């Protein structure tokens, strides 16, 4: 019976990930749609595996014997997930420790870690309260006005705690990398993260300055620093540059506010736990 639960959860996860990615004009709907397709499959698999482990491999469920094989599969998946989480956490900690070794400097009224590398980069790196990181190359390339624009963009990431939430999304991505459309959904969420930060920044600075900054940075960028993980950092990147610039030049009235129903699907991930009382 446990094996049936696992196969049911896996089938649901596969079917959801096979749903084609549709582009909504409404930002909130687009964000919720992508977040659901990215998060629900790994969460339902995790909850099913944990429920099976809690029930154990002895006894019966609805008259069917518990499956030792299903129990072992669940245990292996949880161990694999734990290893992924430990690995990501360790890599993030090493990155943060390295970042904190760089000098602090006041840049346009904001304290930032200054990296002396020949690459134009600015980003938030860390967990709940990340560090602002800027390279000397970026300071050379951008005027003070353009620097204020990109710093406003990074401040939006900071206020939304994007580094924290995308660390966990990156973890969910890693444990289900074999499912269809995982990479497409990840790239879409990264883009939506940048679009949201762009829009928030344009409320404080001239959106034209922000668009120009995007073009100036990407014209001189080749590759991002290899030790900056997108799950752990939010950078002023060129993620689908044209769509970001178009969104800045043609702003639409959107809202990020979520109603009580927008995250209700999270309760559905707990359904496997309701099968525990039927195990005896």
C-alpha positions as CSV (number, residue, x, y, z in Angstrom):
1,X,0.0,0.0,0.0
2,X,2.9,2.4,0.7
3,X,4.2,1.7,-2.7
4,X,0.8,2.8,-4.2
5,X,1.0,6.1,-2.2
6,X,4.5,6.7,-3.6
7,X,3.5,5.9,-7.2
8,X,0.4,8.2,-6.8
9,X,2.5,11.1,-5.6
10,X,5.1,10.5,-8.3
11,X,2.4,10.4,-11.0
12,X,0.9,13.7,-9.7
13,X,4.3,15.3,-9.7
14,X,5.0,14.2,-13.3
15,X,1.7,15.3,-14.6
16,X,2.0,18.7,-13.1
17,X,5.4,19.2,-14.5
18,X,4.2,18.2,-17.9
19,X,1.7,21.1,-17.9
20,X,3.0,23.6,-20.5
21,X,4.4,26.9,-19.2
22,X,1.9,29.7,-20.1
23,X,2.8,33.4,-20.0
24,X,0.3,35.4,-18.1
25,X,0.1,39.2,-18.4
26,X,-0.9,39.5,-14.8
27,X,2.3,39.3,-12.7
28,X,0.7,37.9,-9.6
29,X,-1.0,35.1,-11.5
30,X,2.1,34.3,-13.5
31,X,4.2,34.2,-10.3
32,X,1.7,31.9,-8.5
33,X,1.4,29.6,-11.5
34,X,5.1,29.1,-11.8
35,X,5.6,28.9,-8.0
36,X,2.9,26.1,-7.8
37,X,4.4,24.1,-10.7
38,X,7.9,24.4,-9.2
39,X,7.1,23.7,-5.6
40,X,4.1,21.4,-5.4
41,X,5.7,18.3,-7.0
42,X,8.8,18.1,-4.7
43,X,6.7,19.0,-1.6
44,X,4.1,16.3,-2.3
45,X,7.0,13.8,-2.8
46,X,8.6,14.9,0.5
47,X,5.4,14.7,2.5
48,X,4.5,11.3,1.1
49,X,8.0,9.9,1.9
50,X,7.9,11.3,5.4
51,X,4.4,9.9,6.0
52,X,5.5,6.4,4.8
53,X,8.5,6.6,7.1
54,X,6.3,7.6,10.0
55,X,4.0,4.6,9.4
56,X,6.8,2.2,9.1
57,X,6.9,-1.1,7.1
58,X,4.9,-3.3,9.5
59,X,1.1,-3.6,9.7
60,X,-1.6,-2.9,7.1
61,X,-3.4,-0.1,5.5
62,X,-7.0,-0.5,4.3
63,X,-6.5,-4.2,4.4
64,X,-3.3,-4.2,2.3
65,X,0.1,-5.0,3.8
66,X,2.6,-2.2,4.3
67,X,5.4,-2.3,1.8
68,X,9.0,-2.7,3.0
69,X,10.2,-1.7,-0.5
70,X,8.1,1.5,-0.4
71,X,9.6,2.3,3.0
72,X,13.1,1.9,1.7
73,X,12.4,4.1,-1.3
74,X,11.0,6.8,1.0
75,X,14.0,6.6,3.3
76,X,16.5,6.8,0.5
77,X,14.6,9.9,-0.9
78,X,14.7,11.7,2.4
79,X,18.4,10.9,2.8
80,X,19.1,12.2,-0.7
81,X,17.1,15.4,0.1
82,X,19.0,15.9,3.4
83,X,22.3,15.5,1.6
84,X,21.2,18.1,-1.0
85,X,20.2,20.5,1.7
86,X,23.5,20.1,3.6
87,X,25.5,20.5,0.5
88,X,23.6,23.7,-0.6
89,X,23.9,25.1,3.0
90,X,27.6,24.4,3.2
91,X,28.3,25.9,-0.2
92,X,26.3,29.0,0.7
93,X,28.0,29.3,4.0
94,X,31.5,29.1,2.4
95,X,30.4,31.8,-0.2
96,X,29.1,34.1,2.6
97,X,32.3,33.7,4.6
98,X,34.4,34.6,1.6
99,X,32.2,37.6,0.8
100,X,32.6,38.9,4.4
101,X,36.3,38.9,4.0
102,X,36.1,41.8,1.5
103,X,36.2,45.4,2.6
104,X,33.1,47.5,3.3
105,X,32.6,50.8,1.6
106,X,29.8,53.3,1.4
107,X,28.5,53.5,-2.2
108,X,25.8,56.0,-2.9
109,X,24.6,55.9,0.7
110,X,24.7,52.1,1.0
111,X,27.3,49.9,2.7
112,X,28.6,47.3,0.3
113,X,31.3,44.7,0.1
114,X,33.7,45.7,-2.7
115,X,35.2,43.0,-4.9
116,X,38.3,44.0,-6.8
117,X,37.7,41.9,-10.0
118,X,37.4,42.9,-13.6
119,X,33.8,42.0,-13.9
120,X,30.7,44.3,-13.6
121,X,28.6,42.8,-10.8
122,X,26.2,43.9,-8.1
123,X,24.1,41.6,-6.1
124,X,22.6,40.5,-2.7
125,X,24.4,37.5,-1.3
126,X,23.2,35.7,1.9
127,X,20.1,34.4,3.6
128,X,17.4,36.5,5.4
129,X,19.7,39.6,5.7
130,X,22.1,39.3,2.7
131,X,25.1,41.5,2.0
132,X,25.3,43.9,-0.9
133,X,28.3,43.1,-3.1
134,X,29.6,45.4,-5.8
135,X,32.7,45.1,-8.0
136,X,35.1,48.0,-8.7
137,X,34.5,47.4,-12.4
138,X,30.8,48.2,-12.0
139,X,31.6,51.4,-10.1
140,X,33.9,52.4,-13.0
141,X,31.3,51.7,-15.7
142,X,28.2,53.3,-14.2
143,X,27.6,56.9,-13.4
144,X,26.4,57.8,-9.8
145,X,22.8,58.1,-11.1
146,X,23.0,54.6,-12.7
147,X,24.6,53.2,-9.6
148,X,21.7,54.6,-7.5
149,X,19.3,52.8,-9.9
150,X,20.9,49.4,-9.6
151,X,21.3,49.7,-5.9
152,X,17.5,50.5,-5.7
153,X,17.0,47.2,-7.7
154,X,19.1,45.3,-5.1
155,X,17.3,47.0,-2.2
156,X,14.0,45.5,-3.7
157,X,15.6,42.1,-3.5
158,X,16.6,42.7,0.1
159,X,13.1,43.9,1.1
160,X,11.5,40.8,-0.5
161,X,14.0,38.4,1.1
162,X,14.6,36.9,-2.3
163,X,17.9,35.3,-1.4
164,X,16.2,33.4,1.5
165,X,13.2,32.2,-0.5
166,X,15.2,31.3,-3.6
167,X,17.6,29.2,-1.5
168,X,14.7,27.0,-0.6
169,X,13.3,27.0,-4.1
170,X,16.8,26.0,-5.3
171,X,16.7,23.1,-2.9
172,X,13.3,21.9,-4.2
173,X,14.7,22.3,-7.7
174,X,17.7,20.1,-6.9
175,X,15.8,17.2,-5.4
176,X,13.5,17.0,-8.5
177,X,16.0,17.9,-11.2
178,X,14.8,14.7,-13.1
179,X,11.2,15.9,-13.5
180,X,10.2,17.6,-16.8
181,X,10.4,21.4,-17.2
182,X,12.4,21.9,-14.0
183,X,15.0,24.2,-15.6
184,X,12.4,26.1,-17.6
185,X,10.4,26.8,-14.4
186,X,13.5,27.9,-12.5
187,X,14.5,30.3,-15.3
188,X,11.0,31.7,-15.3
189,X,11.0,32.3,-11.6
190,X,14.4,34.0,-11.8
191,X,13.0,36.3,-14.5
192,X,9.9,37.1,-12.4
193,X,12.1,37.8,-9.4
194,X,14.1,40.3,-11.5
195,X,10.9,41.9,-13.0
196,X,9.5,42.4,-9.5
197,X,12.7,44.0,-8.3
198,X,12.9,46.2,-11.5
199,X,9.3,47.4,-10.9
200,X,9.9,48.2,-7.2
201,X,13.1,50.1,-8.1
202,X,11.3,52.1,-10.7
203,X,9.1,53.5,-8.0
204,X,12.1,55.2,-6.4
205,X,14.3,56.0,-9.4
206,X,13.8,56.9,-13.1
207,X,12.9,53.7,-15.0
208,X,15.0,54.9,-17.9
209,X,18.1,55.0,-15.7
210,X,17.4,51.4,-14.7
211,X,16.9,50.3,-18.3
212,X,20.1,52.1,-19.4
213,X,22.0,50.4,-16.5
214,X,20.8,47.0,-17.7
215,X,22.1,47.7,-21.2
216,X,25.4,49.1,-19.9
217,X,26.1,46.2,-17.6
218,X,25.1,43.4,-20.1
219,X,27.2,45.0,-22.9
220,X,30.3,44.4,-20.9
221,X,29.3,41.1,-19.2
222,X,30.5,37.7,-20.4
223,X,30.1,35.3,-17.6
224,X,29.0,35.8,-14.0
225,X,31.4,34.9,-11.2
226,X,31.3,31.1,-10.8
227,X,31.2,31.1,-7.0
228,X,27.8,33.0,-6.9
229,X,24.9,30.5,-6.8
230,X,21.6,31.8,-8.1
231,X,19.8,30.0,-5.3
232,X,21.8,32.0,-2.8
233,X,22.2,35.4,-4.5
234,X,20.2,38.0,-6.4
235,X,22.3,39.7,-9.0
236,X,21.5,42.6,-11.3
237,X,21.5,40.1,-14.2
238,X,20.7,40.1,-17.9
239,X,18.0,37.4,-17.4
240,X,15.9,37.8,-20.6
241,X,17.1,41.3,-21.0
242,X,14.5,42.3,-23.7
243,X,11.5,41.4,-21.6
244,X,12.9,43.3,-18.6
245,X,13.6,46.4,-20.7
246,X,10.2,46.2,-22.3
247,X,8.5,45.9,-18.9
248,X,10.4,49.0,-17.7
249,X,9.5,51.0,-20.8
250,X,5.9,49.9,-20.9
251,X,4.9,49.6,-17.2
252,X,1.5,48.1,-16.3
253,X,-0.5,48.4,-13.1
254,X,0.1,45.1,-11.3
255,X,-0.1,44.0,-7.7
256,X,2.0,41.6,-5.7
257,X,-0.5,41.3,-2.9
258,X,-1.7,37.7,-2.3
259,X,-5.2,36.8,-1.2
260,X,-6.0,34.0,1.2
261,X,-6.5,31.5,-1.6
262,X,-3.3,32.1,-3.4
263,X,-1.2,29.8,-1.2
264,X,-4.0,27.4,-0.3
265,X,-2.4,24.7,-2.5
266,X,0.2,24.3,0.2
267,X,-2.4,22.6,2.4
268,X,-2.8,19.9,-0.4
269,X,0.8,18.9,0.1
270,X,-0.2,17.6,3.6
271,X,-2.7,15.1,2.2
272,X,-0.3,12.2,2.6
273,X,-0.3,12.7,6.4
274,X,-4.1,12.1,6.5
275,X,-3.4,8.5,5.4
276,X,-1.5,7.7,8.6
277,X,-4.7,7.0,10.7
278,X,-5.6,4.2,8.2
279,X,-2.3,2.4,9.0
280,X,-2.6,-0.2,11.7
